[in-house]
Amino acid sequence: MRSRWIKHDSLTSTSSFLSDLLKHKNLEEGLVVIADYQDAGRGQGEHSWQSNRGENLLMSLLLFPAFLSASRQFHLSRVASLALCDALETLGIVTVIKWPNDILTARGKIAGILIEHSITAGNISRTIVGLGLNLNQTVFPSFPIAASSVRLETDKDVDVAGVGELVENCLMNRYQKLKKGSEESLEKDYMSRLFMAGEPSLFSAGTEVFKGSIVGVSGFGELMVEQNGEIRTFGHGAISMEVKFDQA
């Protein structure tokens, strides 16, 4: 276990623990909190992240990206999403990113990300990147999007801590590149992996159902959809798209 890791058997959530710890201590950038189990794992919005004890990667990582303005905050979602794709590619698994930052395989959702920022004077003073990556679990509850795991994809069990170190390395590598000014490259990589980008799709926005194509994501993370030559933007939770998987 690395020196900058805090490991617990059980937590309410790794992100909540890290947020509380910041109220009492000065912490180093890159600190990782990892748990075997979460009593109340958090996903996007009001969703929860469910995981069997000891079978999956549940971790949060601390960053101090003061070089980024609040208007460029989605770059950190790109960093985290691409880092998970990088790590899974190392494990032999092909993935795509479903906006804003769910990681999908051909079978279903294998990972999710929850990013929380603190803003000071218009810049991002602190970011907690929470990651849930399904590793050795093979049976899941029924979700709107079917779940997958490394075990289901490769028929092999993996070491949770070892994958955690791999993900940490991939994330810090992407983050350091962002610090050096690789925003354009980051955006290009994200778009190249974005699920259904540029392809005609059926969307739902409130009571409206329409056909359109994803053409990009704004700095604030709004999905940009082209409909009949017009670009429309949608925040998280304001739009959905039908997703189907091959569970054979």
TIBA-721347 format. One line per field, with one value per atom (N, C-alpha, C): atom name; x, y, z; residue in one letter. Coordinates in steps of 0.2 Angstrom, whole numbers. Atoms other than C-alpha are relative to their C-alpha. Example, Ala and Ser with C-alpha at 12.3 -4.5 7.8 and 13.67 -1.06 7.14 Angstrom:
<lovos>
name = N; CA; C; N; CA; C
xx = 4; 62; 4; -4; 68; -4
yy = -6; -22; 6; -6; -5; 5
zz = 0; 39; 0; -1; 36; 3
resn = A; A; A; S; S; S
</lovos>
This chain:
<lovos>
name = N; CA; C; N; CA; C; N; CA; C; N; CA; C; N; CA; C; N; CA; C; N; CA; C; N; CA; C; N; CA; C; N; CA; C; N; CA; C; N; CA; C; N; CA; C; N; CA; C; N; CA; C; N; CA; C; N; CA; C; N; CA; C; N; CA; C; N; CA; C; N; CA; C; N; CA; C; N; CA; C; N; CA; C; N; CA; C; N; CA; C; N; CA; C; N; CA; C; N; CA; C; N; CA; C; N; CA; C; N; CA; C; N; CA; C; N; CA; C; N; CA; C; N; CA; C; N; CA; C; N; CA; C; N; CA; C; N; CA; C; N; CA; C; N; CA; C; N; CA; C; N; CA; C; N; CA; C; N; CA; C; N; CA; C; N; CA; C; N; CA; C; N; CA; C; N; CA; C; N; CA; C; N; CA; C; N; CA; C; N; CA; C; N; CA; C; N; CA; C; N; CA; C; N; CA; C; N; CA; C; N; CA; C; N; CA; C; N; CA; C; N; CA; C; N; CA; C; N; CA; C; N; CA; C; N; CA; C; N; CA; C; N; CA; C; N; CA; C; N; CA; C; N; CA; C; N; CA; C; N; CA; C; N; CA; C; N; CA; C; N; CA; C; N; CA; C; N; CA; C; N; CA; C; N; CA; C; N; CA; C; N; CA; C; N; CA; C; N; CA; C; N; CA; C; N; CA; C; N; CA; C; N; CA; C; N; CA; C; N; CA; C; N; CA; C; N; CA; C; N; CA; C; N; CA; C; N; CA; C; N; CA; C; N; CA; C; N; CA; C; N; CA; C; N; CA; C; N; CA; C; N; CA; C; N; CA; C; N; CA; C; N; CA; C; N; CA; C; N; CA; C; N; CA; C; N; CA; C; N; CA; C; N; CA; C; N; CA; C; N; CA; C; N; CA; C; N; CA; C; N; CA; C; N; CA; C; N; CA; C; N; CA; C; N; CA; C; N; CA; C; N; CA; C; N; CA; C; N; CA; C; N; CA; C; N; CA; C; N; CA; C; N; CA; C; N; CA; C; N; CA; C; N; CA; C; N; CA; C; N; CA; C; N; CA; C; N; CA; C; N; CA; C; N; CA; C; N; CA; C; N; CA; C; N; CA; C; N; CA; C; N; CA; C; N; CA; C; N; CA; C; N; CA; C; N; CA; C; N; CA; C; N; CA; C; N; CA; C; N; CA; C; N; CA; C; N; CA; C; N; CA; C; N; CA; C; N; CA; C; N; CA; C; N; CA; C; N; CA; C; N; CA; C; N; CA; C; N; CA; C; N; CA; C; N; CA; C; N; CA; C; N; CA; C; N; CA; C; N; CA; C; N; CA; C; N; CA; C; N; CA; C; N; CA; C; N; CA; C; N; CA; C; N; CA; C; N; CA; C; N; CA; C; N; CA; C; N; CA; C; N; CA; C; N; CA; C; N; CA; C; N; CA; C; N; CA; C; N; CA; C; N; CA; C; N; CA; C; N; CA; C; N; CA; C; N; CA; C; N; CA; C; N; CA; C; N; CA; C; N; CA; C; N; CA; C; N; CA; C; N; CA; C; N; CA; C; N; CA; C; N; CA; C; N; CA; C; N; CA; C; N; CA; C; N; CA; C; N; CA; C; N; CA; C; N; CA; C; N; CA; C; N; CA; C; N; CA; C; N; CA; C; N; CA; C; N; CA; C; N; CA; C; N; CA; C; N; CA; C; N; CA; C; N; CA; C; N; CA; C; N; CA; C; N; CA; C; N; CA; C; N; CA; C; N; CA; C; N; CA; C; N; CA; C; N; CA; C; N; CA; C; N; CA; C; N; CA; C; N; CA; C; N; CA; C; N; CA; C; N; CA; C; N; CA; C; N; CA; C; N; CA; C; N; CA; C; N; CA; C; N; CA; C; N; CA; C; N; CA; C; N; CA; C; N; CA; C; N; CA; C; N; CA; C; N; CA; C
xx = 4; 0; 4; -4; 7; -1; 0; 11; -5; 5; -1; -7; 6; -15; -3; 3; -28; -5; 4; -36; -5; 5; -52; -4; 4; -62; -7; 7; -79; 0; 2; -84; -7; 6; -100; 1; -3; -91; 7; -7; -73; 0; 0; -77; -2; 3; -87; 6; -6; -72; 5; -5; -60; -2; 2; -70; 0; 0; -72; 7; -7; -53; 3; -2; -50; -2; 2; -59; 5; -4; -46; 7; -7; -30; 2; -2; -19; 3; -2; -17; 4; -4; -6; -4; 4; -12; 2; -2; -13; -2; 2; -19; -6; 5; -30; -3; 4; -44; -3; 3; -49; -4; 4; -62; -2; 2; -67; -8; 7; -85; -3; 3; -96; -7; 7; -112; -5; 4; -118; 4; -4; -108; -4; 4; -113; 2; -1; -116; -2; 2; -122; -7; 7; -137; -2; 2; -147; 1; -2; -140; 5; -5; -130; 4; -4; -116; 0; 0; -118; 5; -6; -104; 0; -1; -101; 7; -6; -88; 6; -7; -70; 1; 0; -74; 2; -1; -72; 4; -4; -62; -4; 4; -70; 6; -5; -58; -1; 1; -57; 8; -6; -42; 0; 1; -38; 5; -4; -32; -1; 0; -28; 1; -1; -31; -1; 1; -29; 1; -1; -23; -6; 6; -40; -6; 5; -54; -7; 6; -72; -3; 3; -77; 3; -4; -64; -1; 0; -69; -1; 1; -75; 6; -6; -57; 2; -2; -55; -5; 4; -70; 3; -3; -61; 6; -6; -45; -2; 2; -54; -3; 3; -64; 5; -5; -49; 5; -5; -38; -3; 3; -51; 0; -1; -51; 7; -7; -32; 1; -1; -32; -3; 4; -45; 3; -4; -36; 6; -5; -21; -2; 3; -32; -3; 3; -37; -7; 7; -54; -1; 2; -61; -6; 6; -72; -1; 2; -81; -3; 3; -87; -7; 6; -105; -1; 1; -108; -4; -7; -103; 6; -6; -92; -1; 1; -99; 4; -4; -87; -4; 4; -95; 4; -3; -90; -6; 6; -100; -5; 5; -109; -4; 3; -113; 4; -4; -107; 5; -5; -91; 3; -3; -86; -4; 3; -93; 4; -4; -86; -4; 4; -92; 6; -5; -82; -3; 3; -84; 6; -4; -76; -1; 0; -72; 2; -2; -71; 2; -2; -61; 2; -2; -60; 0; 1; -66; 4; -4; -53; -2; 1; -54; 5; -5; -46; 1; -1; -49; -5; 4; -56; 0; 0; -61; -3; 2; -62; -2; 3; -73; -1; 0; -71; -3; 2; -81; 1; -2; -74; -2; 2; -82; 6; -6; -68; -2; 1; -72; -8; 7; -91; -3; 3; -102; -7; 8; -120; -1; 2; -128; -7; 8; -145; -2; 2; -155; 0; -1; -150; -3; 3; -157; 5; -5; -140; 3; -3; -134; 7; -7; -118; 5; -5; -102; 6; -6; -85; 6; -6; -67; -1; 0; -71; -5; 4; -86; 3; -3; -76; 6; -6; -60; 0; 0; -65; 5; -6; -51; -1; 1; -51; 7; -6; -39; 1; -2; -30; -3; 4; -41; 6; -5; -26; 5; -5; -15; -4; 4; -29; -1; 1; -31; 7; -7; -12; 0; 0; -14; -5; 4; -29; 3; -3; -20; 6; -5; -5; -3; 3; -16; -3; 4; -26; 6; -5; -10; 4; -4; -2; -4; 4; -17; -1; 0; -18; 6; -6; 0; 1; 0; -2; -5; 5; -17; 3; -4; -6; 5; -5; 6; -3; 3; -7; -3; 2; -13; -8; 7; -31; -3; 3; -34; 1; -1; -27; -5; 4; -37; -8; 6; -53; -1; 0; -49; 0; 1; -46; -7; 7; -62; -5; 5; -72; 1; -1; -64; -3; 3; -71; -7; 6; -87; -6; 5; -102; -5; 5; -112; 1; -2; -103; 0; 0; -107; -5; 5; -120; -7; 7; -139; -3; 2; -147; -7; 6; -164; 1; -1; -164; -7; 6; -177; 2; -1; -177; -7; 7; -192; -5; 5; -207; 1; -2; -198; 4; -5; -191; 2; -3; -180; 6; -6; -167; 6; -5; -150; 7; -7; -131; 4; -5; -118; 6; -5; -106; 6; -5; -96; -3; 2; -96; 3; -2; -94; 5; -5; -81; -3; 4; -95; -2; 2; -99; -7; 7; -115; 1; 0; -119; -2; 1; -119; -3; 3; -132; -2; 2; -135; -7; 6; -153; -2; 2; -158; 4; -4; -143; 1; 0; -145; 4; -4; -133; -4; 4; -143; 5; -5; -134; -5; 4; -140; 4; -4; -134; -2; 1; -133; -7; 7; -150; -5; 5; -158; -2; 1; -157; 3; -2; -156; 0; 0; -152; -1; 1; -157; 6; -6; -143; -2; 1; -143; 6; -6; -130; -1; 0; -126; 2; -1; -128; 2; -1; -124; 6
yy = -6; 0; 6; -6; 17; 4; -4; 30; 5; -5; 42; -3; 3; 30; -1; 1; 29; -6; 6; 12; -2; 2; 7; -6; 6; -9; 3; -2; 1; 8; -8; 20; 1; -2; 29; 1; -1; 35; 2; -3; 38; 7; -7; 55; 4; -3; 60; 0; 0; 54; 5; -5; 64; 7; -6; 79; 2; -1; 78; 1; 0; 75; 7; -6; 91; 6; -5; 101; 0; 0; 96; -1; 1; 93; 3; -2; 100; -7; 6; 86; 1; 0; 82; -1; 1; 83; -7; 7; 65; -5; 4; 58; -5; 5; 42; -3; 4; 35; -6; 7; 17; -4; 4; 6; -6; 7; -12; 0; 0; -7; 7; -6; 9; -1; 1; 10; 5; -5; 25; 3; -3; 26; 4; -6; 41; 0; 0; 42; 7; -7; 57; 1; -2; 67; -4; 4; 56; -7; 7; 40; -3; 3; 28; -5; 4; 17; -7; 6; -1; -5; 5; -14; -5; 5; -30; 1; -1; -30; -3; 3; -32; -2; 3; -36; 6; -5; -19; 6; -6; -3; 6; -6; 11; 5; -5; 26; 7; -7; 45; 3; -3; 55; 8; -7; 73; 4; -5; 87; 7; -7; 105; 4; -3; 112; 7; -7; 130; 4; -3; 133; 0; 1; 129; 5; -4; 142; -5; 4; 136; -1; 1; 138; -6; 6; 124; -6; 6; 112; -7; 7; 98; -3; 4; 95; -5; 5; 86; -6; 6; 75; -4; 4; 71; -4; 4; 67; -6; 6; 55; -5; 5; 47; -4; 3; 44; -4; 4; 38; -7; 7; 24; -4; 3; 20; -2; 2; 20; -7; 5; 8; -7; 6; -4; -2; 2; -4; -4; 4; -10; -7; 6; -24; -4; 4; -29; 2; -1; -21; 7; -6; -9; 4; -4; 5; 6; -7; 21; 4; -5; 36; 2; -2; 39; 7; -7; 58; -1; -3; 64; -4; 4; 51; -7; 7; 34; -4; 4; 20; -6; 6; 7; -4; 5; -9; -2; 3; -19; -3; 3; -27; 4; -5; -12; 4; -5; 0; -3; 4; -5; 5; -4; 11; 7; -7; 28; 5; -5; 44; 6; -6; 58; 5; -5; 74; 6; -6; 88; 5; -6; 105; 5; -6; 119; 6; -6; 136; 6; -6; 151; 5; -6; 168; -2; 2; 160; -6; 5; 146; -6; 6; 128; -2; 0; 127; -8; 7; 108; -4; 5; 93; -7; 7; 76; -4; 4; 63; -7; 7; 48; -5; 5; 32; -6; 7; 16; -4; 4; 2; -7; 7; -15; -5; 4; -28; -8; 8; -46; -2; 1; -44; -3; 3; -55; 1; 0; -53; 7; -6; -36; 1; -2; -28; 2; -2; -23; 8; -8; -5; 2; -3; 6; -2; 2; 2; -6; 7; -16; 1; 0; -18; -5; 5; -26; 0; 0; -30; -2; 3; -34; -8; 7; -52; -3; 2; -53; 1; -2; -45; -5; 4; -56; -7; 7; -71; -1; 1; -67; 5; -5; -60; 4; -5; -45; 2; -3; -38; 7; -7; -23; 5; -6; -13; 1; -1; -17; 4; -4; -10; 7; -7; 5; 4; -3; 9; 1; -1; 7; 6; -6; 19; 7; -6; 31; 3; -2; 31; 3; -3; 34; 7; -7; 48; 5; -5; 57; 2; -1; 55; 5; -5; 63; 7; -6; 76; 5; -4; 81; 3; -3; 83; 6; -5; 94; 6; -6; 105; 3; -3; 107; 3; -3; 113; -4; 5; 98; 0; 0; 104; -2; 2; 102; -7; 7; 85; -4; 3; 80; 0; 0; 86; -5; 5; 76; -7; 7; 60; -1; 1; 62; -1; 1; 65; -6; 6; 50; -6; 6; 39; 1; -2; 48; -5; 5; 35; 4; -3; 39; 7; -7; 55; 0; -1; 61; -5; 5; 47; 2; -2; 50; -4; 4; 45; 3; -3; 47; 2; -3; 58; 2; -3; 63; 6; -6; 80; 2; -1; 82; -4; 4; 77; 0; 0; 80; -6; 5; 66; 2; -3; 71; -4; 3; 64; 6; -5; 73; -4; 3; 70; 4; -3; 73; 3; -4; 86; 2; -3; 91; 0; -1; 95; 7; -7; 113; -1; 0; 118; -2; 1; 117; -7; 7; 99; -1; 1; 103; -4; 4; 90; 5; -4; 99; -5; 4; 91; 4; -3; 95; -2; 2; 95; 4; -3; 100; 7; -5; 111; 5; -4; 119; -3; 3; 116; 2; 0; 113; -2; 2; 112; -2; 3; 101; -1; 2; 100; -7; 7; 83; 0; 1; 76; 3; -3; 86; -3; 4; 74; -7; 7; 55; -3; 3; 43; -7; 7; 25; -4; 4; 13; -8; 8; -6; -3; 4; -19; -7; 8; -37; -3; 3; -47; -8; 7; -64; -2
zz = 0; 0; 0; 1; -5; 6; -6; 9; -1; 0; 2; -1; 0; 3; 8; -7; 18; -2; 1; 18; 6; -5; 27; -2; 2; 28; -2; 2; 28; 1; -1; 26; -3; 3; 22; -7; 7; 6; 1; 0; 2; -1; 2; -5; 6; -6; 11; 5; -5; 22; -2; 2; 12; 1; -1; 12; 8; -7; 31; 3; -2; 33; -1; 2; 24; 5; -4; 37; 6; -6; 50; -1; 2; 41; -6; 6; 28; -4; 3; 15; -6; 6; 0; -6; 7; -18; -2; 2; -24; 5; -6; -7; -3; 2; -10; 6; -5; 1; -4; 3; -3; 6; -5; 6; -4; 3; 4; -1; 0; 7; 2; -2; 7; 2; -2; 17; -4; 3; 7; -6; 5; -9; -5; 4; -20; -7; 7; -38; -2; 2; -49; 2; -2; -43; 7; -6; -30; -1; 1; -37; 5; -4; -26; -4; 3; -30; 4; -4; -24; -2; 1; -22; 5; -5; -14; 4; -4; 0; -2; 2; -5; -7; 6; -23; -6; 5; -32; 3; -2; -32; 2; -3; -21; 2; -1; -21; -1; 1; -20; 0; 1; -25; 1; -1; -20; -4; 5; -32; 2; -1; -30; -7; 7; -48; 0; 0; -44; -7; 7; -62; -5; 4; -69; 3; -2; -69; 0; -1; -64; -7; 7; -83; -3; 3; -87; 4; -4; -74; -3; 3; -85; -3; 2; -90; 5; -5; -74; 0; 1; -78; -6; 6; -95; 3; -3; -85; 3; -3; -74; -4; 4; -87; -5; 4; -99; 4; -5; -84; 1; -1; -81; -7; 7; -100; -1; 1; -100; 4; -4; -85; -2; 2; -92; -7; 6; -109; 2; -3; -99; 2; -2; -93; -5; 6; -110; -2; 1; -110; -4; 4; -123; 3; -4; -116; -4; 2; -121; 6; -5; -111; -1; 1; -109; 4; -3; -105; 6; 0; -93; 1; -2; -86; 3; -1; -85; -5; 4; -92; -2; 2; -103; -4; 4; -111; -5; 4; -124; 4; -4; -110; 4; -5; -99; 3; -4; -86; 4; -4; -78; 5; -5; -69; 0; 0; -63; 4; -3; -57; 3; -3; -45; 2; -1; -45; 4; -4; -32; 0; 0; -33; 5; -4; -22; -4; 4; -30; 4; -3; -24; -5; 4; -33; -7; 7; -49; -3; 2; -49; 4; -4; -43; 5; -6; -26; 2; -2; -23; -4; 4; -32; 4; -2; -25; -6; 5; -38; 3; -2; -33; -5; 5; -43; 3; -2; -42; -7; 6; -54; 2; -2; -54; -2; 1; -53; 0; 0; -47; 2; -1; -44; -6; 6; -56; 0; -1; -49; 2; -1; -49; 1; 1; -45; -7; 6; -59; 0; 1; -65; -7; 6; -79; -6; 5; -88; 4; -3; -85; 2; -3; -75; -3; 1; -80; 5; -4; -72; -4; 3; -76; 0; 0; -71; -5; 5; -82; -7; 7; -97; -1; 2; -95; 3; -3; -85; 5; -4; -73; 6; -6; -55; 0; 0; -52; 8; -7; -36; 0; -1; -30; 1; -1; -23; -6; 6; -39; -5; 5; -50; 3; -3; -38; -2; 2; -41; -7; 7; -59; -2; 1; -59; 2; -3; -48; -5; 4; -60; -7; 6; -75; 1; -2; -67; 1; -1; -61; -7; 7; -79; -4; 4; -87; 3; -3; -74; -1; 1; -76; -7; 7; -95; 0; 0; -92; 3; -3; -80; -5; 5; -94; -6; 6; -106; -6; 6; -116; 0; 0; -115; -7; 6; -134; -1; 1; -134; 4; -5; -119; -3; 3; -128; -6; 5; -143; 2; -2; -134; 3; -3; -124; -6; 5; -140; -4; 3; -148; 3; -4; -134; 2; -2; -132; -3; 3; -134; -4; 5; -149; -3; 3; -154; -7; 7; -171; -4; 2; -173; 1; -2; -175; 5; -6; -159; 2; -3; -150; 7; -7; -135; 3; -4; -122; 5; -4; -114; 3; -3; -102; -3; 4; -112; -7; 7; -128; -2; 3; -139; -7; 6; -153; -3; 3; -165; -1; 1; -165; 0; -1; -164; 5; -5; -150; -4; 4; -157; 5; -5; -141; 7; -7; -122; 1; -1; -116; 6; -5; -103; 7; -6; -89; 0; 0; -95; -3; 4; -105; -6; 7; -119; -5; 6; -136; -5; 4; -147; -6; 6; -165; -3; 2; -171; -6; 6; -188; -1; 1; -190; 6; -6; -173; 6; -5; -158; 7; -6; -142; 6; -6; -124; 5; -5; -110; 6; -6; -92; 2; -2; -83; 3; -3; -79; -4; 4; -92; -7; 6; -106; 1; 0; -109; -7; 7; -123; 2; -1; -125; -1; 0; -122; 0; 0; -127; 0; -1; -123; -2; 2; -129; 7; -6; -113; -1; 2; -122; 3
resn = M; M; M; R; R; R; S; S; S; R; R; R; W; W; W; I; I; I; K; K; K; H; H; H; D; D; D; S; S; S; L; L; L; T; T; T; S; S; S; T; T; T; S; S; S; S; S; S; F; F; F; L; L; L; S; S; S; D; D; D; L; L; L; L; L; L; K; K; K; H; H; H; K; K; K; N; N; N; L; L; L; E; E; E; E; E; E; G; G; G; L; L; L; V; V; V; V; V; V; I; I; I; A; A; A; D; D; D; Y; Y; Y; Q; Q; Q; D; D; D; A; A; A; G; G; G; R; R; R; G; G; G; Q; Q; Q; G; G; G; E; E; E; H; H; H; S; S; S; W; W; W; Q; Q; Q; S; S; S; N; N; N; R; R; R; G; G; G; E; E; E; N; N; N; L; L; L; L; L; L; M; M; M; S; S; S; L; L; L; L; L; L; L; L; L; F; F; F; P; P; P; A; A; A; F; F; F; L; L; L; S; S; S; A; A; A; S; S; S; R; R; R; Q; Q; Q; F; F; F; H; H; H; L; L; L; S; S; S; R; R; R; V; V; V; A; A; A; S; S; S; L; L; L; A; A; A; L; L; L; C; C; C; D; D; D; A; A; A; L; L; L; E; E; E; T; T; T; L; L; L; G; G; G; I; I; I; V; V; V; T; T; T; V; V; V; I; I; I; K; K; K; W; W; W; P; P; P; N; N; N; D; D; D; I; I; I; L; L; L; T; T; T; A; A; A; R; R; R; G; G; G; K; K; K; I; I; I; A; A; A; G; G; G; I; I; I; L; L; L; I; I; I; E; E; E; H; H; H; S; S; S; I; I; I; T; T; T; A; A; A; G; G; G; N; N; N; I; I; I; S; S; S; R; R; R; T; T; T; I; I; I; V; V; V; G; G; G; L; L; L; G; G; G; L; L; L; N; N; N; L; L; L; N; N; N; Q; Q; Q; T; T; T; V; V; V; F; F; F; P; P; P; S; S; S; F; F; F; P; P; P; I; I; I; A; A; A; A; A; A; S; S; S; S; S; S; V; V; V; R; R; R; L; L; L; E; E; E; T; T; T; D; D; D; K; K; K; D; D; D; V; V; V; D; D; D; V; V; V; A; A; A; G; G; G; V; V; V; G; G; G; E; E; E; L; L; L; V; V; V; E; E; E; N; N; N; C; C; C; L; L; L; M; M; M; N; N; N; R; R; R; Y; Y; Y; Q; Q; Q; K; K; K; L; L; L; K; K; K; K; K; K; G; G; G; S; S; S; E; E; E; E; E; E; S; S; S; L; L; L; E; E; E; K; K; K; D; D; D; Y; Y; Y; M; M; M; S; S; S; R; R; R; L; L; L; F; F; F; M; M; M; A; A; A; G; G; G; E; E; E; P; P; P; S; S; S; L; L; L; F; F; F; S; S; S; A; A; A; G; G; G; T; T; T; E; E; E; V; V; V; F; F; F; K; K; K; G; G; G; S; S; S; I; I; I; V; V; V; G; G; G; V; V; V; S; S; S; G; G; G; F; F; F; G; G; G; E; E; E; L; L; L; M; M; M; V; V; V; E; E; E; Q; Q; Q; N; N; N; G; G; G; E; E; E; I; I; I; R; R; R; T; T; T; F; F; F; G; G; G; H; H; H; G; G; G; A; A; A; I; I; I; S; S; S; M; M; M; E; E; E; V; V; V; K; K; K; F; F; F; D; D; D; Q; Q; Q; A; A; A
</lovos>
